[in-house]
Amino acid sequence: MGASIWTGVGKRVKSLARTDRARKVFGAWDSYGAQGHHFRLADPLSESDVGAAEAQWGISLPDDYRSFLLDVGAGGAGPGYGLSTLSRSAAGWLWSKVNDAMPHDRMRLPFPPPQDSARLQAEHSAGEPEESAFSDEDSFRDAVRAWLTRDDALFEWSTSGALNLCHEGCGYCYWLVLSGPERGRIWLDERPGDGTFQPLGAPATPVDFTNWYLDWLKKSETTARHESR
């Protein structure tokens, strides 16, 4: 992998700000209370910048995402409401918060085995309290609060070793796995819609950052051309 993957991508993204005159590309424009990315990309980072961020958090970024940061931009325009931006702050190198569900210090931890994650999610979901099983409302509410606390802890464990890349509203987020056999693969959190946290694509056809981003770009160009006619 190298810079050739991203040749011309920055120009294609920026041209969409002019092509999408009907403002139909999802997440590009301010809507539903969320701020769109307006097809703007943060400036690319230097090799020393990316290396410093990796050293600070004890991680090694997948090659294609790393080269995107170097050759296209540090964040901004992309799937959903745009990519989280890596920038330097008083606290060092940080990714802008997609939501509050990504403690940076958990990125260095191993990403859990997918089969363990799926099993524990299913077991937890099956244990959701049902009001009919309780004799009074207070007991039910206490059980729900305890279940939600376990839910938060399970999700924090499930996303160890991953980077929260972007959101598409309603709590749905995309994550990039940084370690283990799933390294480089994109996972989607659909729990807010009663879904699960699971990888994109079939096991034999994993979706990496390159596939995911270029697919978004191609679909956005098609949408913009069609709706602007």
N, C-alpha and C positions, 0 to 999 in steps of 0.2 A: 504494500500500500504506500501511497505517496501523494504528492501534490497533484499529480495528473488526475486523480479521482475527482478533484474539485475544480478543475480548470473551467472557467466561465460560469461557475455556479453563482458567485457573488453578483455578477452582472445580470444573470437571469432573475435572481431574487429582486434586485432593485428595480428592474424593468416592470415587475408586476405592480408596483405602485402606480404606474401609468396605465398599464393594460387593464387592471381591475377597476375600470371606471364605474361599474355598477356596484362595486363593493360587495361582491358575493363570496369571496374567499373567506371561509370560516376562520375566525380568530384574528384576522388581519386588522379589523377595525373595531372601535370601541362599541361594545354591545352587551346587553344582559348584565350590566354593572361591572363588566371586566374591561381592562384596557388592552387594546389590540397592539400588535407589534408594528403595524403600518409598513411592513416589509423593510424595516430598518435593521441593519446588522451592526453590532458593536465592532470596533476595530479589531483586527487579528492581534494575537499575542506573539511574543517572541519565544524562541526556544528556552531562554533562561526564565521567562515568566512561567511557562507551563511546568518546567522542571521544578521551580520553586514551589508552585502549588502542589505538585505531586509529593515533594519532600515534606512539606508542611503537614499534609494529611496522611502520609505513609501509604500512598496508593500509586498504581501504575495505570494510566488511562488507556483504554483500547486504542489501537493505532489509528483507526479511521476517525474516531472522534477527536483524537489528539491532533491529527493533521487538519481537521476542520478548524480547530481553534487557531492553528498557525496560518492557514491559507485562506480561510473565508471570514471568520469572525468569532469573537469570544462569546457570542450569544445573540439573541434577538430573533429575527424572522425565522419561522419554522412551524412545524406542526402545532396544532392547538393554538394557544395564545402566545406562542413563541418560546424559544429556548431560554433556559436559565442562563444568566450571564456570569462568567467568571471574571472577577476584578479584584484589585488590591484595595484593602481598607485598613483602618487603624488596627484591626484584628488580624491582619495578614490577608491571604488569598481566600476569598469566599465566593460561592455560587449564590446568586440572588435567590431569595426564597420563592419557590413555587408554591409551597404551603408550609405549614409548621411541622411537617412529618419527616424531615431529613436532618437529624443531628449530624453535623459534618464528621464528628469523631467516630461515627459508626461505619463510615465508608471503608476504613481500613480492616474491618472485621470480615471473616469469610462469608460469602453468600451461601445461605442454607441450601441443601440438596432439594431440588424441585419436588421430589416425591414426598419428602418430609413436610415441606411447606403445604402441599396440597392436602395431605392427610390431616395435619393439625388444623388447617382452615375448615375442613369438612367436619371434624369432630367439634370444633368450637361453634360452628354454625348450628349443628344439631343440638347443642346444649343451650340455645337461646331460651331464656325463661318464657313460659306461657302463663298468662294471667290466671287461667282456669286451674292451674296447679297450686295456687296460693289461697290461703284462707282470708287474707285481708290485703288491701291496696298498698299499705306501707311495706309489707314484706315483699310484695312483688316489685315495688320500686327499688328497694334495697338490692334485690337479686339482679335487676336490670343494670343498676349502677356497677355492681361487682362484675357483671358479664362484660360491660363496656370497658371497664378498666383492663380486664384480661384481653379484650379485643385490641386495645391500643398496644399492649405489651407484645402480643402475637405479631401485629403488623410491624412494630419496630424491629423485632427479631427477623421477620420475613424479608425486610428491606435492608438488612445489614449487608455491607459490601456492594451497595448500589447507589447510583446518583439519580436524584429526582430531576429529570430533564425539563418537563413542561406539563401544563395542565390544559384541559379542554372544557373547563367549567364543571359545576356540580360535583366537585371533588375528584373527578377522574384525572389520573396522572400517569405519565409515561416515565419509566425508570430504565437506566442503562446499568447492566451488571458489570462490576469491575473485577470480579475474582471467581475462581473455580471453573467447573466445566461450562457454566452458562456465561462466562465472561464475554462481553461484547454484544450480548443479546438484549433486545428491548422487551421489557415486561410492562403490562398494563394493569393498573389498579382500577377495577370496576366495582369495588366493594360498596361505594355509596349507592349504587343502583342494584344492590342485592346480588352483585356478581362476585368474582374472586380476583385475587392477584395472580396473574398467570402470564406466560410468555406469548409473544406474538408469533404467528406462524406455526406450522406443524413441526413435530420433533425433528423430522428430516430436512426441513427447510426453515431454519431459524432466521429471524429478521434482525440484522445488525443495524448499526447507526446509519451506514451508507444507504442500505436498502430503504430504510424508514424515511430518511430525509429526502432522498431523490424521488421516492414515490410521492411524497407530499408535494414536492416542487412540480413534478409532471402533472399531477392532478390539479394543482392550483393554476397552472398555465392553461390547462384545458377549460377549467371553470371560467377563468377570466376572459378567454377568447370567446367562449360561447355566450356568456351573459352580456358581453359588451357589444355584440353585433346589433 
